[in-house]
Amino acid sequence: MLTGDVFVTEGLISPDQLRLAEDKQRELGGTDPIARVLVTMGLVSERDRVRCLGKVWGIPFVDIADVVPEPEALHLLSAQIAKRFRAIPLERHDKKLLVAMANPLDVFVVDELRMTTGMDIEPVIAVEEDLLNALGAHYKLETNVTDAIAGVMRDFDGDLEISTQEDDELSEAQLREMGEDAPIIRLANLIVNQGVTDKASDIHIEPRKDGVCVRYRVDGVMIEGMKLPKKVLAPLTSRFKIMSNMDIAEKRAPQDNRISAVIGGKDYDFRVSTLPVVYGEKIVMRILDKGGINVGLSKLGFLPHNLKIIEDMAARSFGIILVTGPTGSGKSTTLYSILNKLSTGDNNIITIEDPVEYELSGINQCNVNVRAGMTFAAGLRAMLRQDPDVIMVGEMRDQETATIAMEAALTGHLVLSTLHTNDAPSAPTRLIDMEVEPFLISSSIIGVLAQRLVRQICPNCKESYTANRESLLRYGFPVPEEIGADTHGEITLFKGAGCDTCKGTGYKGRTGVHELMALNDPIRDEVLKKSPSHIIRRLAIENDMRSLQMDAVQKILMGITSVDEVLRVIYA
């Protein structure tokens, strides 16, 4: 059994953090293993958990993302068996086969693999999510999208009578019948599975004049997934409406709902939205990985300077912490990570969100319901009668919500919320524009975090190159003077060449770029005077605030992201 002492011995957590996790475990009923609780609280990563588990069991840990399996080894297991047992062969040595498994102690699976391959099995342990990704990459069951679509279309073409009718002429019964046909079910599942495999955040199904285009948003960038003939639009739209319990017959008004599904052994929620456009109904599905939100602040890309400040702010017992940025900049993930850190079992945490995207254990979460009168302001008033210690308000949209939140902060509550501004110093100005009293703003806000998400350079195809420091300065990058101090003024930067792992993009995954402004007395004085944001920015930088541009440059010089990516996200 994996105990918390192993993580202390490995230097991953402190004894105090272990005691906090044990308190959290007792609060949850004591059924969750301590290692899982540590991961949920963001104190250790899933990779560290699995590595320590292997150390306790005496089984080697392997990082599948850094290993290329031998083709000869892969051919010893069929795709069906490999996916069923979640095992991937890595190397063959005479009569011995090295196999990566999520649960190498499962003797039944090991025996089955031994009988199937006729070889002795030497199991190693790997992170389950990495295993699933590797299986998808190396075993092409239905990842050959072109062939899969061709098969679906051959089956679909058998129903010519329905498929040739105009969409508007189809009755609700016909639409339902088409949406429940096996070929359309297969096509819908293929579209969703492809999005999950590619780690997309959104799936877009867009009707065009000459067909249907399926696109995926991967690492914040839209990529085309597949093109489908026009005749699949009506049945495919009906299929997704059936899955999300929408009105099939309604085609003129937008609709939205949710789908819950288990894919590859993991729970997912899909927030489905339809919108009538010129050539039909556009469908967008936001993919919400229920297990993907269990990350700690240290995993969000904070550099040490900002990490210490944000942790100190989260440790305060009252005040407001605001997270700002455009849609899709990771604000919710940051707030959830702070909540995970604060959820120690000895406090009362309540959130009001629109909608609740991720369910967090030990935290009371409320949905906005405007029709029932449950607005942010109404919900916030009710929450204050529930004896809260920490409150999260999904967004400060109006003067009433902001005022109540600030009054709550002044009466001894820690309040977390989001605001739409381009940078941290603009937040007080934005609140003043919303007619919030300046004295409330200056006395309640303890910090404002502005952030963006940039793509990380793919580690498999990262390569270095030299650039002139002056050229970066011309782009507007605030490159420190100590960088590029050699005789030629050259500095070493990195980029991704493109490989199979990153599908030729040169990027894999995203990380945050942050601008964290802590409010001090000079800044509070300027807020009371309703000073413009550029004055607040100057004072914040004098107070050691690192701007978004400064943070981005540090990540460029560290080889985390590239110049082109920062130009696209921050300077565009």
C-alpha positions in Angstrom: 0.0 0.0 0.0 1.3 3.5 -0.9 1.5 5.7 2.2 2.1 9.4 2.4 5.5 8.9 4.1 6.9 7.8 0.7 6.2 11.3 -0.7 7.9 12.9 2.3 10.9 10.7 1.9 11.1 11.5 -1.8 11.1 15.2 -0.9 7.9 15.9 -2.9 5.9 17.2 0.1 6.6 18.4 3.7 5.2 16.6 6.8 2.8 19.6 7.3 1.4 19.1 3.8 1.0 15.3 4.6 -1.0 16.2 7.7 -3.2 18.5 5.7 -3.8 15.7 3.2 -4.7 13.2 6.0 -7.2 15.7 7.3 -8.7 16.0 3.8 -8.8 12.2 3.5 -10.7 11.9 6.8 -13.2 14.6 5.6 -13.8 12.6 2.5 -14.7 9.5 4.5 -11.3 7.8 4.5 -12.1 5.8 1.4 -9.8 7.6 -1.0 -6.1 6.5 -0.9 -3.8 9.2 0.5 -1.9 9.3 -2.8 -5.1 10.2 -4.7 -5.9 12.9 -2.1 -2.4 14.4 -2.6 -3.0 14.5 -6.4 -6.4 16.0 -6.0 -5.0 18.8 -3.7 -2.3 19.5 -6.3 0.5 18.7 -3.9 2.0 16.0 -6.1 1.5 15.1 -9.8 0.0 11.9 -11.1 3.4 11.1 -12.6 5.0 11.4 -9.1 2.2 9.2 -7.6 2.8 6.5 -10.2 6.6 6.7 -9.8 6.4 6.3 -6.1 3.9 3.5 -6.4 6.4 1.6 -8.6 9.2 2.2 -6.1 7.0 0.7 -3.3 6.2 -2.3 -5.4 9.7 -2.7 -6.7 8.6 -2.2 -10.3 10.5 0.2 -12.6 8.7 3.4 -13.7 8.8 4.4 -17.4 7.7 7.7 -18.9 5.8 6.5 -22.0 6.0 10.0 -23.5 9.7 9.7 -23.8 9.9 6.1 -25.1 9.4 4.9 -28.7 8.2 1.2 -28.7 10.0 -1.2 -31.0 7.8 -2.1 -34.0 8.7 -5.8 -33.5 7.4 -5.6 -29.9 4.2 -3.8 -30.9 3.3 -6.4 -33.5 3.2 -9.1 -30.8 0.0 -7.7 -29.4 -3.2 -6.9 -31.4 -4.7 -3.4 -31.0 -7.9 -4.9 -29.4 -5.9 -6.8 -26.7 -3.6 -3.9 -26.0 -6.5 -1.4 -25.5 -8.5 -3.9 -23.5 -5.7 -4.5 -21.0 -4.2 -1.0 -21.3 -0.8 -2.5 -21.9 1.8 -1.5 -24.6 4.8 -3.6 -25.5 8.1 -1.6 -25.5 11.0 -4.0 -26.1 11.7 -7.6 -26.9 14.7 -9.4 -25.5 14.9 -13.0 -26.7 11.9 -14.6 -24.9 11.3 -11.7 -22.6 8.8 -8.8 -23.5 9.0 -5.5 -21.7 5.4 -4.2 -21.3 4.2 -0.9 -19.8 1.0 -1.2 -17.7 -1.1 1.0 -15.5 -1.5 -1.9 -13.0 1.5 -4.3 -13.3 0.3 -6.3 -10.3 -2.7 -7.6 -12.2 -1.5 -11.2 -12.4 -4.5 -12.2 -14.6 -3.6 -9.6 -17.3 0.1 -10.6 -17.1 -0.9 -14.3 -17.6 -3.1 -13.4 -20.5 -0.3 -11.4 -22.1 2.1 -14.4 -21.6 -0.3 -16.8 -23.2 -1.1 -14.4 -26.1 2.5 -13.6 -26.9 4.2 -16.9 -25.9 6.8 -14.8 -24.0 7.8 -14.0 -20.5 6.3 -10.7 -19.5 8.4 -8.1 -17.6 6.0 -5.4 -16.5 6.9 -1.8 -15.9 4.5 0.9 -14.5 3.4 4.0 -16.4 0.9 6.8 -16.0 -2.5 5.6 -17.3 -3.3 8.7 -19.3 0.1 8.5 -21.0 -0.6 4.9 -21.8 -3.9 5.7 -23.4 -2.3 8.4 -25.5 0.5 6.0 -26.6 -2.1 3.3 -27.5 -4.0 5.8 -29.6 -0.8 6.8 -31.3 0.7 3.4 -32.0 -2.4 1.3 -32.5 -4.6 2.6 -35.3 -8.0 1.1 -34.6 -10.2 3.9 -35.9 -7.6 6.7 -36.0 -7.4 6.3 -39.7 -10.2 8.8 -40.0 -10.5 8.7 -43.8 -11.1 4.9 -43.8 -13.5 5.1 -40.9 -15.6 7.9 -42.6 -15.6 6.0 -45.9 -17.0 2.9 -44.1 -19.7 5.0 -42.4 -20.6 6.7 -45.7 -21.0 3.3 -47.4 -23.4 2.2 -44.8 -25.2 5.6 -44.8 -25.7 5.6 -48.5 -28.1 2.6 -48.2 -30.8 5.0 -47.0 -31.2 7.1 -50.1 -34.8 8.0 -49.6 -34.2 10.0 -46.4 -30.7 11.2 -47.1 -31.8 13.0 -50.4 -34.6 15.0 -48.8 -34.3 18.6 -47.9 -33.6 19.1 -44.2 -36.6 21.4 -43.6 -38.9 18.7 -45.1 -37.9 16.1 -42.6 -40.4 15.3 -39.7 -39.3 14.9 -36.1 -39.9 11.1 -36.4 -37.6 10.9 -39.5 -35.0 13.0 -37.8 -35.0 10.8 -34.7 -34.9 7.6 -36.9 -31.9 9.0 -38.8 -30.1 10.1 -35.6 -30.4 6.5 -34.2 -29.0 4.8 -37.3 -25.9 2.7 -36.6 -23.7 4.5 -39.2 -24.6 8.0 -37.8 -23.9 6.7 -34.3 -20.5 5.5 -35.4 -19.7 8.8 -37.1 -20.8 10.8 -34.0 -18.7 8.6 -31.8 -15.7 8.9 -34.1 -15.9 12.7 -34.1 -16.0 12.8 -30.3 -13.3 10.2 -29.8 -11.0 12.1 -32.2 -11.5 15.2 -30.1 -10.7 13.4 -26.9 -7.6 11.7 -28.4 -6.3 15.0 -29.8 -6.8 16.6 -26.3 -9.1 19.3 -28.0 -10.9 21.8 -25.8 -13.8 22.2 -28.3 -15.3 20.4 -31.2 -16.9 22.5 -34.0 -19.3 21.0 -36.5 -19.9 23.6 -39.1 -22.3 23.4 -42.1 -20.9 24.9 -45.2 -22.4 25.5 -48.7 -20.8 22.4 -50.1 -20.5 20.1 -47.1 -19.9 19.8 -43.3 -16.5 20.7 -41.8 -15.4 19.3 -38.4 -12.7 21.3 -36.7 -11.0 20.9 -33.3 -9.5 23.6 -31.0 -6.2 22.0 -29.8 -3.9 24.1 -27.6 -6.0 27.1 -28.4 -5.7 26.9 -32.2 -8.4 25.7 -34.6 -7.3 22.7 -36.8 -9.4 21.0 -39.4 -10.3 17.4 -38.6 -12.5 16.1 -41.3 -14.8 17.1 -44.2 -18.2 15.4 -44.6 -20.8 15.4 -47.3 -23.8 17.7 -46.9 -26.2 14.8 -46.6 -24.9 13.8 -43.2 -25.8 17.2 -41.6 -29.4 16.5 -40.6 -28.9 13.1 -39.1 -25.6 14.1 -37.4 -27.2 17.2 -35.9 -30.2 15.0 -34.8 -27.8 12.5 -33.2 -26.1 15.1 -31.0 -29.4 16.6 -30.1 -30.7 13.2 -29.0 -27.5 12.6 -27.0 -27.9 16.0 -25.2 -31.7 15.8 -24.7 -32.4 18.8 -27.0 -35.5 19.5 -29.0 -34.9 17.8 -32.4 -37.6 19.7 -34.2 -36.3 23.1 -33.1 -34.0 24.4 -35.8 -34.5 28.2 -35.7 -33.4 28.9 -32.1 -30.1 28.2 -30.3 -30.1 25.4 -27.7 -27.6 24.2 -25.2 -27.3 21.2 -22.8 -24.8 18.6 -21.6 -23.6 15.1 -22.4 -21.8 12.8 -19.9 -19.7 10.0 -21.2 -16.9 7.6 -20.2 -14.2 7.4 -22.8 -11.1 5.3 -22.3 -12.0 4.7 -18.7 -12.2 8.5 -17.9 -15.3 10.6 -17.2 -16.0 13.5 -19.5 -18.7 16.1 -19.8 -19.5 17.8 -23.1 -21.2 21.2 -23.0 -23.2 21.2 -26.3 -24.4 24.3 -28.0 -26.3 24.7 -31.3 -26.6 27.9 -33.4 -28.7 28.4 -36.5 -26.4 29.7 -39.3 -26.9 30.2 -43.1 -26.5 26.6 -44.2 -27.9 24.7 -41.2 -27.1 24.4 -37.5 -23.6 24.8 -36.1 -22.7 22.6 -33.2 -20.0 23.3 -30.7 -19.0 20.9 -27.9 -16.8 22.0 -25.1 -14.9 19.0 -23.7 -14.6 19.0 -19.9 -12.3 16.3 -18.5 -13.5 15.8 -15.0 -10.1 14.6 -13.8 -8.2 17.2 -15.6 -8.8 20.0 -13.2 -6.9 18.4 -10.3 -3.8 20.5 -10.8 -1.8 22.6 -8.3 -0.7 26.2 -8.7 2.9 24.9 -9.2 1.7 23.1 -12.4 0.2 26.2 -14.1 3.5 27.7 -15.2 4.0 30.2 -12.4 7.6 31.3 -12.1 9.0 31.2 -8.5 8.5 35.0 -8.0 4.8 35.0 -8.9 4.1 31.5 -7.3 5.2 32.8 -3.8 3.0 35.9 -4.1 -0.1 34.0 -5.3 0.3 31.4 -2.5 0.7 34.2 0.1 -2.5 35.9 -1.2 -4.4 32.6 -1.1 -3.3 32.2 2.5 -5.1 35.4 3.5 -8.3 35.1 5.5 -10.1 38.0 3.8 -10.0 40.1 0.7 -10.5 39.7 -3.0 -8.3 37.9 -5.5 -9.3 38.7 -9.1 -8.2 36.7 -12.2 -8.5 38.6 -15.5 -8.0 37.7 -19.1 -9.9 36.9 -22.3 -12.1 33.9 -22.7 -10.0 30.7 -22.9 -7.1 32.1 -21.0 -7.3 29.5 -18.1 -9.0 31.7 -15.5 -11.3 28.9 -14.3 -8.4 26.4 -14.0 -6.4 28.9 -11.9 -9.4 29.5 -9.6 -10.1 25.8 -9.2 -6.4 25.2 -8.4 -6.6 27.9 -5.6 -9.8 26.3 -4.3 -8.1 22.8 -4.3 -5.3 24.3 -2.2 -7.7 26.0 0.2 -10.0 22.9 0.6 -8.4 21.5 3.7 -11.6 20.2 5.4 -11.6 22.8 8.2 -13.3 25.6 6.2 -16.6 26.2 4.3 -16.1 26.9 0.6 -19.0 27.9 -1.6 -19.0 28.8 -5.3 -21.5 30.3 -7.7 -20.8 29.6 -11.4 -22.4 29.9 -14.8 -22.3 26.9 -15.3 -20.5 24.6 -12.9 -17.9 23.1 -15.3 -16.0 20.8 -12.9 -17.2 19.2 -9.7 -14.8 19.5 -6.8 -15.2 17.2 -3.8 -15.6 19.0 -0.4 -16.7 22.2 -2.0 -20.4 23.5 -2.3 -21.0 24.6 -5.9 -24.1 26.5 -7.2 -25.3 27.1 -10.7 -26.6 30.4 -12.0 -30.3 30.1 -13.0 -31.6 33.4 -14.3 -35.1 32.1 -14.9 -35.4 31.0 -11.3 -34.0 34.3 -10.0 -30.6 32.7 -9.2 -28.3 35.4 -10.5 -24.7 36.0 -9.4 -25.9 38.8 -7.1 -28.9 36.8 -5.6 -26.7 33.7 -5.2 -24.0 35.7 -3.5 -26.5 37.2 -1.0 -27.8 33.7 -0.1 -24.2 32.3 0.2 -23.3 34.9 2.8 -26.1 33.5 5.0 -24.4 30.0 4.8 -21.4 30.8 7.1 -18.8 30.7 4.3 -15.0 31.1 4.8 -14.1 31.2 1.1 -16.4 32.4 -1.7 -15.9 32.0 -5.5 -18.0 34.1 -7.8 -17.7 32.9 -11.4 -17.6 36.4 -12.9 -18.1 40.0 -11.8 -20.6 41.1 -14.5 -22.3 44.0 -12.9 -22.1 46.7 -10.2 -24.4 44.9 -7.8 -22.4 41.6 -7.9 -19.1 43.4 -7.5 -20.3 45.6 -4.6 -21.7 42.6 -2.7 -18.5 40.6 -3.2 -16.4 43.5 -1.9 -18.6 44.0 1.1 -18.2 40.3 1.8 -14.4 40.6 1.6 -14.5 43.5 4.1 -16.5 41.4 6.5 -13.9 38.6 6.8 -14.3 36.4 3.7 -11.8 35.4 1.1 -13.4 36.0 -2.3 -12.2 34.7 -5.6 -13.6 36.0 -8.9 -12.8 36.8 -12.6 -13.0 39.9 -14.6 -12.5 40.6 -18.3 -9.6 43.0 -18.7 -6.5 42.9 -20.8 -4.0 43.3 -18.0 -3.9 43.5 -14.2 -3.7 47.3 -13.7 -6.8 47.8 -15.8 -9.0 45.9 -13.2 -9.6 48.8 -10.8 -10.4 51.1 -13.7 -12.9 48.5 -15.1 -14.6 48.2 -11.8 -14.9 52.0 -11.5 -16.4 52.1 -15.0 -19.0 49.6 -13.6 -19.8 52.3 -10.9 -18.3 50.4 -8.0 -17.2 52.8 -5.3 -13.4 53.4 -5.4 -13.1 53.1 -1.6 -14.6 49.5 -1.8 -12.1 48.6 -4.6 -9.0 50.0 -2.8 -9.9 48.4 0.6 -11.0 44.9 -0.5 -8.8 43.8 -3.4 -5.5 42.2 -2.3 -4.3 41.1 -5.8 -5.1 40.9 -9.5 -3.7 38.2 -11.7 -3.8 38.7 -15.5 -2.9 35.6 -17.6 -2.7 34.1 -21.1 -2.1 30.6 -22.3 0.8 30.0 -24.7 1.7 26.7 -26.4 4.7 24.8 -25.1 7.5 23.7 -27.5 7.2 20.0 -28.2 10.0 18.2 -26.2 10.4 15.5 -28.8 11.4 17.9 -31.6 12.7 20.9 -29.8 15.8 22.4 -31.4 17.9 25.5 -30.7 18.9 28.4 -32.9 20.6 31.7 -32.4 18.9 35.1 -32.6 20.2 38.7 -32.2 19.1 40.4 -29.1 18.4 43.6 -31.0 15.9 41.9 -33.2 13.9 40.8 -30.2 14.0 44.4 -28.8 12.6 45.6 -32.2 9.7 43.2 -31.7 9.0 44.9 -28.3 10.3 42.1 -26.1 11.7 43.5 -22.8 14.9 41.4 -23.0 17.1 41.8 -19.8 20.4 43.6 -20.5 22.4 40.7 -19.0 21.1 38.5 -21.8 23.1 38.4 -25.0 26.2 40.1 -23.5 28.6 38.3 -25.8 30.5 40.1 -28.5 28.0 39.4 -31.2 24.9 40.0 -29.1 23.6 36.5 -30.0 21.2 34.6 -27.7 20.1 30.9 -27.9 16.4 30.4 -28.4 14.3 27.3 -29.1 11.5 26.2 -31.5 9.8 22.9 -32.5 10.7 21.4 -35.8 7.5 19.3 -36.0 7.1 15.6 -35.4 4.4 12.9 -35.1 4.0 13.5 -31.4 2.9 17.1 -32.0 1.3 16.4 -35.5 3.8 18.7 -37.2 2.9 21.8 -35.2 6.1 22.0 -33.1 4.0 22.5 -29.9 2.6 20.1 -27.3 0.5 21.4 -24.4 0.0 24.9 -23.0 1.3 26.8 -20.0 0.4 30.1 -18.4 1.9 33.5 -18.8 1.2 35.7 -15.8 1.1 39.3 -14.6 0.4 39.5 -10.8 -0.3 42.8 -9.2 -0.3 43.0 -5.4 -2.0 46.2 -4.2 0.1 48.3 -1.8 -0.7 51.7 -0.3 0.5 53.9 -3.2 -1.7 51.9 -5.6 -4.7 52.1 -3.3 -4.3 55.9 -3.1 -4.3 56.1 -7.0 -7.5 53.9 -7.1 -9.2 56.3 -4.6 -8.2 59.1 -7.0 -9.7 57.2 -10.0 -6.3 57.4 -11.7 -5.9 55.8 -15.2 -4.5 52.4 -15.6 -1.1 53.5 -16.9 -0.3 55.3 -13.6 -1.3 52.1 -11.7 0.9 50.1 -14.0 3.9 52.3 -13.4 3.5 52.0 -9.6 2.9 48.2 -9.8 6.1 47.7 -11.8 8.0 49.8 -9.2 6.5 47.4 -6.7 8.2 44.5 -8.5 5.3 43.4 -10.7 6.5 41.4 -13.7 4.4 42.3 -16.8 2.9 39.7 -19.2 5.7 40.6 -21.6 8.4 40.1 -19.0 7.0 36.7 -17.9 6.7 35.6 -21.6 10.3 36.6 -22.4 11.5 34.5 -19.4 9.7 31.5 -20.7 11.1 32.1 -24.2 14.7 32.2 -22.8 14.0 29.1 -20.7 12.9 27.2 -23.9 9.4 26.7 -22.7 7.7 28.5 -25.6 8.7 30.3 -28.8 8.9 33.9 -30.1 6.2 33.2 -32.7 3.8 31.9 -30.1 4.2 34.9 -27.8 3.8 37.2 -30.7 0.6 35.4 -31.6 -0.9 35.4 -28.1 0.3 38.6 -26.4 1.4 41.0 -29.1 -1.3 40.2 -31.7 
